[in-house]
Amino acid sequence: MTDALNLREVTDADLGVFFENERDPEAVQMAAFTPKDPEDHEAFSAHWTKILSMPTVIARTIESNGQVLGTVLSYEESGEPEVTYWIGKEHWGRGVATRALGLFLSEVDTRRPMRARAAKDNVASIRVLEKCGFRVVGEATGFANARGAEIEELVLELD
Ligand SMILES: CC(C)(COP(=O)(O)OP(=O)(O)OC[C@H]1O[C@@H](n2cnc3c(N)ncnc32)[C@H](O)[C@@H]1OP(=O)(O)O)[C@@H](O)C(=O)NCCC(=O)NCCS
């Protein structure tokens, strides 16, 4: 992909695109660790209002030529920074996640070590993380709402 891509602060107007991206059934299956009901707009809005007010969360909108492609954000888990991202399905497979995560890690949140988690079968996300320098440091199991079951996840770290 050669289109320009940039990160900027999240605005309320972006949340509609995030909601559509994050309720897509294929994407929800892939991410696995999702809200109980991805169609619940009220819960989605409450969640974003909360995280955007948290000083420990750094959220960015991924944009290309003024079009919102998705989001990348870091938060703290037991005091340690973790990163996650979500790209609209129509933009998959063009290097967007890899480039957006690279920008985020070099320009926005440079705390290290930085952790990330992905369902063990989320091959695309694991590949994105590895291309950005993350290495697998552990495995865990957790209840994945999208699968209605406990599943395995990989824990990855960037030094
Ligand atoms: C995972 C996700 C972020 C990938 O975004 P993307 O912009 O398509 O990723 P990129 O194009 O930067 O790179 C994806 C890499 O994974 C590979 N890949 C993509 N889809 C794949 C698949 N289904 N199986 C195997 N590899 C895949 C690509 O080939 C590429 O690797 P390569 O450069 O070695 O060829 C996107 O699919 C998404 O938002 N999914 C839903 C939310 C999610 O899972 N978020 C992560 C939670 S941990």
Ligand as a Chemical Component Dictionary entry (heavy atoms), coordinates in Angstrom:
data_LIG
# 
_chem_comp.id                   LIG 
_chem_comp.type                 NON-POLYMER 
_chem_comp.pdbx_formal_charge   0 
_chem_comp.three_letter_code    LIG 
# 
loop_
_chem_comp_atom.comp_id 
_chem_comp_atom.atom_id 
_chem_comp_atom.alt_atom_id 
_chem_comp_atom.type_symbol 
_chem_comp_atom.charge 
_chem_comp_atom.model_Cartn_x 
_chem_comp_atom.model_Cartn_y 
_chem_comp_atom.model_Cartn_z 
_chem_comp_atom.pdbx_ordinal 
LIG C1  C1  C 0 -5.545 -8.250  12.372 1  
LIG C2  C2  C 0 -5.693 -6.987  11.534 2  
LIG C3  C3  C 0 -5.369 -5.780  12.433 3  
LIG C4  C4  C 0 -4.701 -7.034  10.372 4  
LIG O1  O1  O 0 -4.800 -5.801  9.666  5  
LIG P1  P1  P 0 -4.194 -5.617  8.200  6  
LIG O2  O2  O 0 -4.124 -4.156  7.925  7  
LIG O3  O3  O 0 -4.934 -6.477  7.244  8  
LIG O4  O4  O 0 -2.703 -6.202  8.427  9  
LIG P2  P2  P 0 -1.437 -5.984  7.459  10 
LIG O5  O5  O 0 -1.921 -5.876  6.055  11 
LIG O6  O6  O 0 -0.596 -4.883  8.029  12 
LIG O7  O7  O 0 -0.541 -7.295  7.680  13 
LIG C5  C5  C 0 -1.119 -8.493  7.944  14 
LIG C6  C6  C 0 -0.059 -9.594  7.853  15 
LIG O8  O8  O 0 -0.752 -10.758 8.192  16 
LIG C7  C7  C 0 -0.963 -11.521 7.025  17 
LIG N1  N1  N 0 -2.344 -11.929 7.018  18 
LIG C8  C8  C 0 -3.448 -11.178 6.830  19 
LIG N2  N2  N 0 -4.543 -11.923 6.926  20 
LIG C9  C9  C 0 -4.120 -13.179 7.185  21 
LIG C10 C10 C 0 -4.780 -14.407 7.413  22 
LIG N3  N3  N 0 -6.103 -14.503 7.422  23 
LIG N4  N4  N 0 -4.002 -15.493 7.660  24 
LIG C11 C11 C 0 -2.678 -15.406 7.657  25 
LIG N5  N5  N 0 -1.994 -14.258 7.499  26 
LIG C12 C12 C 0 -2.719 -13.164 7.241  27 
LIG C13 C13 C 0 -0.625 -10.632 5.857  28 
LIG O9  O9  O 0 -0.202 -11.406 4.763  29 
LIG C14 C14 C 0 0.485  -9.781  6.455  30 
LIG O10 O10 O 0 1.723  -10.479 6.558  31 
LIG P3  P3  P 0 2.858  -10.419 5.387  32 
LIG O11 O11 O 0 3.235  -8.977  5.237  33 
LIG O12 O12 O 0 3.946  -11.271 5.904  34 
LIG O13 O13 O 0 2.243  -10.944 4.124  35 
LIG C15 C15 C 0 -7.130 -6.838  10.971 36 
LIG O14 O14 O 0 -7.463 -8.025  10.285 37 
LIG C16 C16 C 0 -8.176 -6.547  12.021 38 
LIG O15 O15 O 0 -8.392 -5.406  12.422 39 
LIG N6  N6  N 0 -8.871 -7.642  12.509 40 
LIG C17 C17 C 0 -9.955 -7.510  13.488 41 
LIG C18 C18 C 0 -9.500 -6.972  14.842 42 
LIG C19 C19 C 0 -8.310 -7.715  15.406 43 
LIG O16 O16 O 0 -8.166 -8.922  15.288 44 
LIG N7  N7  N 0 -7.465 -6.925  16.092 45 
LIG C20 C20 C 0 -6.303 -7.458  16.763 46 
LIG C21 C21 C 0 -6.689 -7.906  18.118 47 
LIG S1  S1  S 0 -5.305 -8.704  18.912 48 
# 
loop_
_chem_comp_bond.comp_id 
_chem_comp_bond.atom_id_1 
_chem_comp_bond.atom_id_2 
_chem_comp_bond.value_order 
_chem_comp_bond.pdbx_ordinal 
LIG C1  C2  SING 1  
LIG C2  C3  SING 2  
LIG C2  C4  SING 3  
LIG C2  C15 SING 4  
LIG C4  O1  SING 5  
LIG O1  P1  SING 6  
LIG P1  O2  DOUB 7  
LIG P1  O3  SING 8  
LIG P1  O4  SING 9  
LIG O4  P2  SING 10 
LIG P2  O5  DOUB 11 
LIG P2  O6  SING 12 
LIG P2  O7  SING 13 
LIG O7  C5  SING 14 
LIG C5  C6  SING 15 
LIG C6  O8  SING 16 
LIG C6  C14 SING 17 
LIG O8  C7  SING 18 
LIG C7  N1  SING 19 
LIG C7  C13 SING 20 
LIG N1  C8  SING 21 
LIG N1  C12 SING 22 
LIG C8  N2  DOUB 23 
LIG N2  C9  SING 24 
LIG C9  C10 SING 25 
LIG C9  C12 DOUB 26 
LIG C10 N3  SING 27 
LIG C10 N4  DOUB 28 
LIG N4  C11 SING 29 
LIG C11 N5  DOUB 30 
LIG N5  C12 SING 31 
LIG C13 O9  SING 32 
LIG C13 C14 SING 33 
LIG C14 O10 SING 34 
LIG O10 P3  SING 35 
LIG P3  O11 DOUB 36 
LIG P3  O12 SING 37 
LIG P3  O13 SING 38 
LIG C15 O14 SING 39 
LIG C15 C16 SING 40 
LIG C16 O15 DOUB 41 
LIG C16 N6  SING 42 
LIG N6  C17 SING 43 
LIG C17 C18 SING 44 
LIG C18 C19 SING 45 
LIG C19 O16 DOUB 46 
LIG C19 N7  SING 47 
LIG N7  C20 SING 48 
LIG C20 C21 SING 49 
LIG C21 S1  SING 50 
# 
